[in-house]
Structures are given as C-alpha cells and as structure tokens.
C-alpha cells in the first residue's frame, strides 16, 4: 500500500536511510543507540506489523550477542577490572564497548530490514538507472536472486521428499548425495531461466539504442519539506557528534554513562531524525482511524 512514508519520493526515502545509517555509526553512546533501536523496531512494526523482523530476529540476536561476548574476551584495555576469566581480565570498558558495538550492529540491521519495504525495485531503478544503469540492474537482480533461490530450493525439496530423498535423514553419504542433487537441480533450473531471460531481452531489442523510461515519481511539496527537515536535523546531529556529544569516551578515562547537559538536546535531535518516518506512519494511522470512525 502506497501510503505513509512509502508515499514519499524515492530520493527522500534513500536520503533517510543514508542519514540514519550515518548517525547510528557516528553516535557511539549506549543510551542513543538503545533508544534508536526501539524507534527502528517500532518503525518496522508500523510498516508490516513486524513480519520482517520475525524472520530475522534470531540473526539479530545471535550477531549482537557475538560482539557483546567476544569483545570483553579479546579487549583488555582499561582500568576497571570486574573479574578474571581464566587468566584474562574482564574489563568494564571492554563490556561497555561490546554493548556499543552490539547496539550499533543491531540498529543497522533493524534499519535495513525495512529497506526493501520502503525502497522497492522500481524505486531503486529510478534512483540509479540514469547514472549507473548496468550496476543498478545487476544489483536489483542480485537482491531478487537470493529469496528466489530459497523459494525454488523449498519447491525442489518438496518434490524430492515425495521420492523419498531428503537431506535430513539417512547416512552422511546419502545426505551428501541428496544435497548435491538438490543443488544440481537448482543451478540447472536457474541457468535455464537466465538463458530464457537473455533471449527475451535480445528479442525486445535491449541495448540497441538509448533506452526510454517512464518516470512515475515527481517531487512534491511534502518531499521538499521532508528533505529540508532531515537536512537541518541531520546537520545539527552531526554537529553535536563533532562537539563530542553522543559519543561515550571509554579510553583513557571512562565517562559516566548517564547523559549530562547538552547531550539531552542532541539525543532529542537524534530521535527527531530517526523517528521521522515513524511519525509519518503514526499520523497516517491516526488519520485513517479518524476517517473510519467518521464514516
């Protein structure tokens, strides 16, 4: 459904994702990142009720815990020793740094889990096909190829299971043989379709002359206002990072984790930028609820 944040111009959506990723990577403070993660989770829930997050939550948790656990084990810089793991000291600074790394990765993955919901294939081609046509087409095909292969592999497994062939039962030799057969069928199927696609593109005259394109996207007043808003808010947030706010100093002296002074202001600015699409989605939901009750 083309409403809410998805109704904005593709450049507005792309500008938000680039800016949000930059702010998440620049602001290295656990309070900033924790609140940012909550906002991004709410944004995903507003888009598709969290269906995409449900598919990836195990990967999100495992990768975040990996950085949270590994960093204290390999990083021994600091002055606050909590305890010893074997002969290795576990430092408070290393644990906090691991929390920051885990939250940064978590926020980035949650942010881009909603990317395909907002920036669809036609929007992606619109953004890059004029300047990088081959790269844009190749990227779009590659992004489509992974879920397509997974879907085809499930179909092949269903058919092969009816023949009594499975990679989950039998001896190791039988499992390996069945797995190789599944991959062989998958590659044969994919290559055959690739040849058919190439023949179809050649038959349609692809590449013979300068391609024309239909442009369904036009910049509207709300798009310009959104770009101006994000540019101003994002610039203020980057200026705060340049001043040192939004970054928790760990070495050589560990700063207090609690926010102080103007850090609260730059946290508010950080929330204003990351929460912009969430505010748009909630406004549309309230408007829809109001008109539904009115009717």
ZAKESE-865733 format. One record per residue (C-alpha): residue in one letter; residue number from 0; y, x, z. Coordinates in pm, whole numbers, plus 32768, in hexadecimal, padded with zeros to 4 digits. Each point is the difference from the previous one (the first is absolute). Layout:
BEGIN
<aa = A; i = NUM; py = Y; px = X; pz = Z>;
...
REM end
This chain:
BEGIN
<aa = X; i = 0; py = 8000; px = 8000; pz = 8000>;
<aa = X; i = 1; py = 814D; px = 8091; pz = 7F91>;
<aa = X; i = 2; py = 80D4; px = 7FBE; pz = 8132>;
<aa = X; i = 3; py = 8093; px = 80BF; pz = 8123>;
<aa = X; i = 4; py = 8012; px = 8177; pz = 7FD8>;
<aa = X; i = 5; py = 7F20; px = 7FF0; pz = 7ECD>;
<aa = X; i = 6; py = 810C; px = 7F3B; pz = 7F48>;
<aa = X; i = 7; py = 80EE; px = 812A; pz = 8002>;
<aa = X; i = 8; py = 802D; px = 80EC; pz = 7EDB>;
<aa = X; i = 9; py = 7EED; px = 810D; pz = 7FE5>;
<aa = X; i = 10; py = 8101; px = 8112; pz = 8037>;
<aa = X; i = 11; py = 8063; px = 7F63; pz = 814F>;
<aa = X; i = 12; py = 7E96; px = 7FF8; pz = 8074>;
<aa = X; i = 13; py = 7FC3; px = 8166; pz = 7F8C>;
<aa = X; i = 14; py = 8141; px = 8073; pz = 80A8>;
<aa = X; i = 15; py = 7F8B; px = 7F67; pz = 8147>;
<aa = X; i = 16; py = 7EAC; px = 80A9; pz = 7FF8>;
<aa = X; i = 17; py = 8095; px = 8154; pz = 7FAE>;
<aa = X; i = 18; py = 8106; px = 7FDB; pz = 8112>;
<aa = X; i = 19; py = 7F0A; px = 7F7C; pz = 8103>;
<aa = X; i = 20; py = 7F0B; px = 811B; pz = 7FBB>;
<aa = X; i = 21; py = 8118; px = 8100; pz = 801F>;
<aa = X; i = 22; py = 807A; px = 7F71; pz = 814C>;
<aa = X; i = 23; py = 7EA0; px = 7FF3; pz = 808F>;
<aa = X; i = 24; py = 7FC7; px = 816D; pz = 7FA4>;
<aa = X; i = 25; py = 8156; px = 8071; pz = 807E>;
<aa = X; i = 26; py = 8009; px = 7F49; pz = 814D>;
<aa = X; i = 27; py = 7F06; px = 80B4; pz = 80DD>;
<aa = X; i = 28; py = 8025; px = 7F38; pz = 8140>;
<aa = X; i = 29; py = 7EDF; px = 7F33; pz = 8090>;
<aa = X; i = 30; py = 80E3; px = 7EDD; pz = 8060>;
<aa = X; i = 31; py = 8093; px = 7FEB; pz = 7EA0>;
<aa = X; i = 32; py = 7EAA; px = 8018; pz = 7F5C>;
<aa = X; i = 33; py = 7F56; px = 7F0B; pz = 80EF>;
<aa = X; i = 34; py = 8106; px = 7EF3; pz = 7FC3>;
<aa = X; i = 35; py = 7FFE; px = 8051; pz = 7E8C>;
<aa = X; i = 36; py = 7E86; px = 7FD1; pz = 7FF5>;
<aa = X; i = 37; py = 801E; px = 7EAA; pz = 80A4>;
<aa = X; i = 38; py = 810A; px = 7F97; pz = 7F01>;
<aa = X; i = 39; py = 7F2A; px = 8073; pz = 7EDB>;
<aa = X; i = 40; py = 7ECD; px = 7F4C; pz = 8087>;
<aa = X; i = 41; py = 80CD; px = 7EBF; pz = 8020>;
<aa = X; i = 42; py = 807B; px = 8031; pz = 7E9A>;
<aa = X; i = 43; py = 7E99; px = 8017; pz = 7F83>;
<aa = X; i = 44; py = 7FA4; px = 7EC7; pz = 80C3>;
<aa = X; i = 45; py = 812A; px = 7F48; pz = 7F6B>;
<aa = X; i = 46; py = 7F94; px = 8062; pz = 7E9E>;
<aa = X; i = 47; py = 7E90; px = 7FA3; pz = 8001>;
<aa = X; i = 48; py = 7FAD; px = 7FA6; pz = 816A>;
<aa = X; i = 49; py = 7F76; px = 815B; pz = 803A>;
<aa = X; i = 50; py = 7EE1; px = 7FEA; pz = 7F05>;
<aa = X; i = 51; py = 8047; px = 815C; pz = 7F75>;
<aa = X; i = 52; py = 8019; px = 8097; pz = 815B>;
<aa = X; i = 53; py = 7EB0; px = 7F6B; pz = 805F>;
<aa = X; i = 54; py = 7F61; px = 80C3; pz = 7EE3>;
<aa = X; i = 55; py = 809B; px = 814A; pz = 8068>;
<aa = X; i = 56; py = 801B; px = 7FEA; pz = 817B>;
<aa = X; i = 57; py = 7ECF; px = 80DB; pz = 803C>;
<aa = X; i = 58; py = 808E; px = 8114; pz = 7F22>;
<aa = X; i = 59; py = 8153; px = 7FE1; pz = 80AB>;
<aa = X; i = 60; py = 7F6C; px = 801C; pz = 815D>;
<aa = X; i = 61; py = 7F0C; px = 811B; pz = 7FAD>;
<aa = X; i = 62; py = 8104; px = 80DC; pz = 7F53>;
<aa = X; i = 63; py = 8101; px = 7FC4; pz = 8110>;
<aa = X; i = 64; py = 7F08; px = 8052; pz = 8113>;
<aa = X; i = 65; py = 7F92; px = 8136; pz = 7F41>;
<aa = X; i = 66; py = 815D; px = 8098; pz = 800A>;
<aa = X; i = 67; py = 8033; px = 7F86; pz = 8165>;
<aa = X; i = 68; py = 7EC3; px = 80B1; pz = 8077>;
<aa = X; i = 69; py = 7FFB; px = 8137; pz = 7F25>;
<aa = X; i = 70; py = 8167; px = 8071; pz = 8038>;
<aa = X; i = 71; py = 7FDB; px = 803E; pz = 817B>;
<aa = X; i = 72; py = 7EBE; px = 80C0; pz = 7FBC>;
<aa = X; i = 73; py = 809D; px = 80F8; pz = 7F0C>;
<aa = X; i = 74; py = 816A; px = 8009; pz = 8075>;
<aa = X; i = 75; py = 8034; px = 80BA; pz = 8148>;
<aa = X; i = 76; py = 8178; px = 8035; pz = 7FF2>;
<aa = X; i = 77; py = 80C7; px = 7F81; pz = 8127>;
<aa = X; i = 78; py = 8038; px = 802B; pz = 8172>;
<aa = X; i = 79; py = 7F62; px = 7EC3; pz = 8094>;
<aa = X; i = 80; py = 7E88; px = 802E; pz = 802E>;
<aa = X; i = 81; py = 7F4F; px = 7EB8; pz = 804D>;
<aa = X; i = 82; py = 7E97; px = 807A; pz = 8014>;
<aa = X; i = 83; py = 7F08; px = 80EC; pz = 7F5F>;
<aa = X; i = 84; py = 7F01; px = 7F9C; pz = 7EF7>;
<aa = X; i = 85; py = 7F04; px = 8117; pz = 8021>;
<aa = X; i = 86; py = 80DE; px = 8133; pz = 8000>;
<aa = X; i = 87; py = 8113; px = 7F60; pz = 7F2D>;
<aa = X; i = 88; py = 8133; px = 7F75; pz = 80B0>;
<aa = X; i = 89; py = 8069; px = 7EA0; pz = 7F9F>;
<aa = X; i = 90; py = 817B; px = 7FF9; pz = 7FF3>;
<aa = X; i = 91; py = 80DF; px = 7ED2; pz = 8035>;
<aa = X; i = 92; py = 80D5; px = 8073; pz = 7ED9>;
<aa = X; i = 93; py = 7ED0; px = 8003; pz = 7F1B>;
<aa = X; i = 94; py = 7F9C; px = 7E9F; pz = 8068>;
<aa = X; i = 95; py = 815D; px = 7F7A; pz = 7FBD>;
<aa = X; i = 96; py = 8008; px = 80B2; pz = 7EB2>;
<aa = X; i = 97; py = 7EAD; px = 7F6A; pz = 7FAC>;
<aa = X; i = 98; py = 8085; px = 7EA6; pz = 8058>;
<aa = X; i = 99; py = 812A; px = 8037; pz = 7F19>;
<aa = X; i = 100; py = 7F20; px = 8076; pz = 7EE1>;
<aa = X; i = 101; py = 7F12; px = 7EDB; pz = 8032>;
<aa = X; i = 102; py = 811C; px = 7F02; pz = 8009>;
<aa = X; i = 103; py = 80A5; px = 8099; pz = 7ECC>;
<aa = X; i = 104; py = 7EBC; px = 7FEC; pz = 7F39>;
<aa = X; i = 105; py = 7FBD; px = 7EA1; pz = 8081>;
<aa = X; i = 106; py = 815A; px = 7F85; pz = 7F9A>;
<aa = X; i = 107; py = 7FE7; px = 8099; pz = 7EA5>;
<aa = X; i = 108; py = 7EAA; px = 7F68; pz = 7FC0>;
<aa = X; i = 109; py = 806A; px = 7EA9; pz = 807E>;
<aa = X; i = 110; py = 813E; px = 8018; pz = 7F2E>;
<aa = X; i = 111; py = 7F47; px = 804B; pz = 7EBD>;
<aa = X; i = 112; py = 7EED; px = 7F04; pz = 8046>;
<aa = X; i = 113; py = 8103; px = 7EFA; pz = 7FA1>;
<aa = X; i = 114; py = 8078; px = 80C5; pz = 7ED0>;
<aa = X; i = 115; py = 7F16; px = 7F59; pz = 7F05>;
<aa = X; i = 116; py = 8058; px = 7EAA; pz = 808C>;
<aa = X; i = 117; py = 8171; px = 8034; pz = 7FB5>;
<aa = X; i = 118; py = 800B; px = 80EC; pz = 7ED5>;
<aa = X; i = 119; py = 7F04; px = 7F72; pz = 7F0B>;
<aa = X; i = 120; py = 7F87; px = 80A5; pz = 7EBF>;
<aa = X; i = 121; py = 810D; px = 7F5F; pz = 7F26>;
<aa = X; i = 122; py = 8111; px = 806E; pz = 80F2>;
<aa = X; i = 123; py = 7F76; px = 8162; pz = 8009>;
<aa = X; i = 124; py = 7FFB; px = 8014; pz = 7E84>;
<aa = X; i = 125; py = 8160; px = 7F75; pz = 7FF2>;
<aa = X; i = 126; py = 807E; px = 8110; pz = 80EB>;
<aa = X; i = 127; py = 7F60; px = 812D; pz = 7F55>;
<aa = X; i = 128; py = 7F92; px = 7FA2; pz = 7E9F>;
<aa = X; i = 129; py = 8152; px = 804E; pz = 7F66>;
<aa = X; i = 130; py = 8019; px = 8162; pz = 8087>;
<aa = X; i = 131; py = 7E92; px = 805F; pz = 8036>;
<aa = X; i = 132; py = 7F34; px = 7F0F; pz = 7F28>;
<aa = X; i = 133; py = 7EB9; px = 80C4; pz = 7FF4>;
<aa = X; i = 134; py = 800C; px = 805E; pz = 8170>;
<aa = X; i = 135; py = 8051; px = 7E9A; pz = 8066>;
<aa = X; i = 136; py = 7EE4; px = 7F71; pz = 7F30>;
<aa = X; i = 137; py = 7F09; px = 8106; pz = 8080>;
<aa = X; i = 138; py = 8067; px = 7FC3; pz = 816A>;
<aa = X; i = 139; py = 7FE0; px = 7E88; pz = 7FDE>;
<aa = X; i = 140; py = 7EA6; px = 801F; pz = 7F61>;
<aa = X; i = 141; py = 7F93; px = 80F3; pz = 8111>;
<aa = X; i = 142; py = 8077; px = 7F15; pz = 8114>;
<aa = X; i = 143; py = 7F41; px = 7EE4; pz = 7F5C>;
<aa = X; i = 144; py = 7EC9; px = 80D2; pz = 7FC6>;
<aa = X; i = 145; py = 7F9D; px = 8039; pz = 816C>;
<aa = X; i = 146; py = 7FDF; px = 7E8F; pz = 8069>;
<aa = X; i = 147; py = 7F67; px = 7FB4; pz = 7EAA>;
<aa = X; i = 148; py = 7EEE; px = 8104; pz = 8034>;
<aa = X; i = 149; py = 7FBA; px = 7F7D; pz = 815E>;
<aa = X; i = 150; py = 7FDD; px = 7E9D; pz = 7F7B>;
<aa = X; i = 151; py = 7F1C; px = 806E; pz = 7EE5>;
<aa = X; i = 152; py = 7F2A; px = 80CE; pz = 80EB>;
<aa = X; i = 153; py = 7FC8; px = 7ECF; pz = 80DE>;
<aa = X; i = 154; py = 7F99; px = 7F35; pz = 7ECE>;
<aa = X; i = 155; py = 7F0C; px = 810F; pz = 7F92>;
<aa = X; i = 156; py = 7F70; px = 8019; pz = 8161>;
<aa = X; i = 157; py = 7FC9; px = 7E88; pz = 8006>;
<aa = X; i = 158; py = 7F3F; px = 800A; pz = 7EB7>;
<aa = X; i = 159; py = 7F38; px = 8134; pz = 8062>;
<aa = X; i = 160; py = 7FAC; px = 7F69; pz = 8153>;
<aa = X; i = 161; py = 7F5A; px = 7EE0; pz = 7F47>;
<aa = X; i = 162; py = 7F1C; px = 8103; pz = 7F5E>;
<aa = X; i = 163; py = 7FA7; px = 8090; pz = 8153>;
<aa = X; i = 164; py = 80DA; px = 8136; pz = 7FD9>;
<aa = X; i = 165; py = 80E9; px = 8057; pz = 8120>;
<aa = X; i = 166; py = 80AC; px = 8131; pz = 8093>;
<aa = X; i = 167; py = 7FD5; px = 7F78; pz = 8162>;
<aa = X; i = 168; py = 7E85; px = 7FF8; pz = 8011>;
<aa = X; i = 169; py = 7EDE; px = 80E0; pz = 7FA3>;
<aa = X; i = 170; py = 7FCF; px = 8176; pz = 8015>;
<aa = X; i = 171; py = 811A; px = 80F8; pz = 7FC9>;
<aa = X; i = 172; py = 7F78; px = 8050; pz = 7EA6>;
<aa = X; i = 173; py = 7FF8; px = 7E90; pz = 7F9E>;
<aa = X; i = 174; py = 8160; px = 7FC7; pz = 808A>;
<aa = X; i = 175; py = 8089; px = 812B; pz = 7F41>;
<aa = X; i = 176; py = 7F53; px = 7F8D; pz = 7EC0>;
<aa = X; i = 177; py = 808A; px = 7E9D; pz = 8025>;
<aa = X; i = 178; py = 815C; px = 8086; pz = 8051>;
<aa = X; i = 179; py = 8005; px = 80DE; pz = 7ECA>;
<aa = X; i = 180; py = 7F91; px = 7ED9; pz = 7F2F>;
<aa = X; i = 181; py = 8119; px = 7F28; pz = 808D>;
<aa = X; i = 182; py = 8104; px = 810B; pz = 7FAF>;
<aa = X; i = 183; py = 7F6F; px = 802D; pz = 7EA1>;
<aa = X; i = 184; py = 801A; px = 7E8C; pz = 7FB7>;
<aa = X; i = 185; py = 8162; px = 7FF6; pz = 808F>;
<aa = X; i = 186; py = 8079; px = 8125; pz = 7F2C>;
<aa = X; i = 187; py = 7F5A; px = 7F78; pz = 7EC3>;
<aa = X; i = 188; py = 80A1; px = 7EAC; pz = 8034>;
<aa = X; i = 189; py = 8157; px = 8099; pz = 8044>;
<aa = X; i = 190; py = 7FF3; px = 80EB; pz = 7ED3>;
<aa = X; i = 191; py = 7F98; px = 7EE4; pz = 7F18>;
<aa = X; i = 192; py = 8127; px = 7F2E; pz = 8072>;
<aa = X; i = 193; py = 80EB; px = 812D; pz = 7FDD>;
<aa = X; i = 194; py = 7F93; px = 8029; pz = 7E92>;
<aa = X; i = 195; py = 8035; px = 7E8D; pz = 7FC2>;
<aa = X; i = 196; py = 815C; px = 8015; pz = 809D>;
<aa = X; i = 197; py = 8059; px = 812E; pz = 7F27>;
<aa = X; i = 198; py = 7F89; px = 7F4E; pz = 7EC4>;
<aa = X; i = 199; py = 80C6; px = 7ECB; pz = 8061>;
<aa = X; i = 200; py = 813E; px = 80CC; pz = 803A>;
<aa = X; i = 201; py = 7FD3; px = 80B3; pz = 7EB3>;
<aa = X; i = 202; py = 7FC9; px = 7EB4; pz = 7F50>;
<aa = X; i = 203; py = 8143; px = 7F7A; pz = 8094>;
<aa = X; i = 204; py = 80C2; px = 812E; pz = 7F7E>;
<aa = X; i = 205; py = 803F; px = 80A6; pz = 814F>;
<aa = X; i = 206; py = 80CC; px = 813E; pz = 7FD5>;
<aa = X; i = 207; py = 8058; px = 7FCD; pz = 7E90>;
<aa = X; i = 208; py = 816B; px = 7FB1; pz = 8041>;
<aa = X; i = 209; py = 80F4; px = 7FE3; pz = 811D>;
<aa = X; i = 210; py = 7F7C; px = 7EF2; pz = 80E6>;
<aa = X; i = 211; py = 80CF; px = 7ED0; pz = 804E>;
<aa = X; i = 212; py = 7FF3; px = 7F5D; pz = 8153>;
<aa = X; i = 213; py = 8059; px = 7EBD; pz = 80A6>;
<aa = X; i = 214; py = 80D9; px = 802C; pz = 8134>;
<aa = X; i = 215; py = 7FD4; px = 7EDB; pz = 80F1>;
<aa = X; i = 216; py = 80C4; px = 80A7; pz = 811A>;
<aa = X; i = 217; py = 8179; px = 7FF3; pz = 801D>;
<aa = X; i = 218; py = 80DC; px = 807C; pz = 8118>;
<aa = X; i = 219; py = 809A; px = 7EE0; pz = 80BE>;
<aa = X; i = 220; py = 810B; px = 7FEF; pz = 810B>;
<aa = X; i = 221; py = 7F00; px = 8003; pz = 811A>;
<aa = X; i = 222; py = 7F5E; px = 8138; pz = 7F6A>;
<aa = X; i = 223; py = 8149; px = 80C0; pz = 7FFE>;
<aa = X; i = 224; py = 804A; px = 7F8F; pz = 8163>;
<aa = X; i = 225; py = 7EA5; px = 8071; pz = 8070>;
<aa = X; i = 226; py = 802D; px = 8158; pz = 7F62>;
<aa = X; i = 227; py = 8158; px = 802B; pz = 809F>;
<aa = X; i = 228; py = 7F77; px = 7F91; pz = 8152>;
<aa = X; i = 229; py = 7ED6; px = 80EF; pz = 7FF5>;
<aa = X; i = 230; py = 80D5; px = 8120; pz = 7F7F>;
<aa = X; i = 231; py = 80FA; px = 7FDC; pz = 811D>;
<aa = X; i = 232; py = 7EFD; px = 7FC9; pz = 8112>;
<aa = X; i = 233; py = 7F1F; px = 8113; pz = 7F7A>;
<aa = X; i = 234; py = 8122; px = 80F7; pz = 7FEB>;
<aa = X; i = 235; py = 8061; px = 7FB9; pz = 8169>;
<aa = X; i = 236; py = 7E98; px = 8032; pz = 8070>;
<aa = X; i = 237; py = 7FE6; px = 814C; pz = 7F44>;
<aa = X; i = 238; py = 814A; px = 806E; pz = 809B>;
<aa = X; i = 239; py = 7F6D; px = 7FB3; pz = 8157>;
<aa = X; i = 240; py = 7ED0; px = 80D4; pz = 7FAB>;
<aa = X; i = 241; py = 80EB; px = 811A; pz = 7F97>;
<aa = X; i = 242; py = 80A8; px = 7FE8; pz = 8155>;
<aa = X; i = 243; py = 7EAC; px = 8022; pz = 80A6>;
<aa = X; i = 244; py = 7FD5; px = 7E97; pz = 806D>;
<aa = X; i = 245; py = 7EB2; px = 7F63; pz = 7FAC>;
<aa = X; i = 246; py = 7F4F; px = 814E; pz = 8028>;
<aa = X; i = 247; py = 7F55; px = 805B; pz = 8147>;
<aa = X; i = 248; py = 8028; px = 8172; pz = 8048>;
<aa = X; i = 249; py = 7EB6; px = 808D; pz = 807D>;
<aa = X; i = 250; py = 8020; px = 817A; pz = 7FEE>;
<aa = X; i = 251; py = 8080; px = 80D1; pz = 80A6>;
<aa = X; i = 252; py = 8072; px = 7EF2; pz = 80F7>;
<aa = X; i = 253; py = 7F64; px = 7EA6; pz = 8011>;
<aa = X; i = 254; py = 8108; px = 7EF1; pz = 7FFB>;
<aa = X; i = 255; py = 7FD8; px = 7EBA; pz = 80C3>;
<aa = X; i = 256; py = 7F47; px = 7EFF; pz = 7F30>;
<aa = X; i = 257; py = 80EE; px = 7EE9; pz = 806B>;
<aa = X; i = 258; py = 8128; px = 7FB8; pz = 7F1E>;
<aa = X; i = 259; py = 8158; px = 8062; pz = 8073>;
<aa = X; i = 260; py = 8163; px = 7FC1; pz = 7F8B>;
<aa = X; i = 261; py = 8037; px = 7FD7; pz = 7E8B>;
<aa = X; i = 262; py = 7E88; px = 8011; pz = 7FBA>;
<aa = X; i = 263; py = 7FF8; px = 7E8B; pz = 804A>;
<aa = X; i = 264; py = 8100; px = 7FC6; pz = 7EEB>;
<aa = X; i = 265; py = 7F37; px = 80C6; pz = 7F01>;
<aa = X; i = 266; py = 7EC3; px = 7F4B; pz = 806C>;
<aa = X; i = 267; py = 80B4; px = 7EBA; pz = 7FB2>;
<aa = X; i = 268; py = 8064; px = 808B; pz = 7EAA>;
<aa = X; i = 269; py = 7E98; px = 806D; pz = 7FC3>;
<aa = X; i = 270; py = 7F89; px = 7EA0; pz = 8051>;
<aa = X; i = 271; py = 8105; px = 7F67; pz = 7F19>;
<aa = X; i = 272; py = 7F7B; px = 80C7; pz = 7EDA>;
<aa = X; i = 273; py = 7E8A; px = 7FD8; pz = 803C>;
<aa = X; i = 274; py = 8027; px = 7E93; pz = 8064>;
<aa = X; i = 275; py = 80CC; px = 7F9C; pz = 7ECF>;
<aa = X; i = 276; py = 7EDB; px = 7F6A; pz = 7F37>;
<aa = X; i = 277; py = 7F70; px = 7F62; pz = 813B>;
<aa = X; i = 278; py = 814C; px = 7F53; pz = 803B>;
<aa = X; i = 279; py = 7FFD; px = 7F82; pz = 7E98>;
<aa = X; i = 280; py = 7E9E; px = 7F7A; pz = 8025>;
<aa = X; i = 281; py = 804D; px = 7F53; pz = 814B>;
<aa = X; i = 282; py = 813C; px = 7F67; pz = 7F70>;
<aa = X; i = 283; py = 7F38; px = 7F71; pz = 7EDC>;
<aa = X; i = 284; py = 7EF5; px = 7F7D; pz = 80EF>;
<aa = X; i = 285; py = 8105; px = 7F51; pz = 80D8>;
<aa = X; i = 286; py = 80AB; px = 7F71; pz = 7ECE>;
<aa = X; i = 287; py = 7EB4; px = 7F7B; pz = 7F7B>;
<aa = X; i = 288; py = 7FAC; px = 7F6A; pz = 8154>;
<aa = X; i = 289; py = 8157; px = 7F59; pz = 8010>;
<aa = X; i = 290; py = 7FE6; px = 7F65; pz = 7EA6>;
<aa = X; i = 291; py = 7E99; px = 7F94; pz = 8042>;
<aa = X; i = 292; py = 806A; px = 7F44; pz = 8138>;
<aa = X; i = 293; py = 812A; px = 7F6D; pz = 7F4A>;
<aa = X; i = 294; py = 7F24; px = 7F77; pz = 7EEB>;
REM end
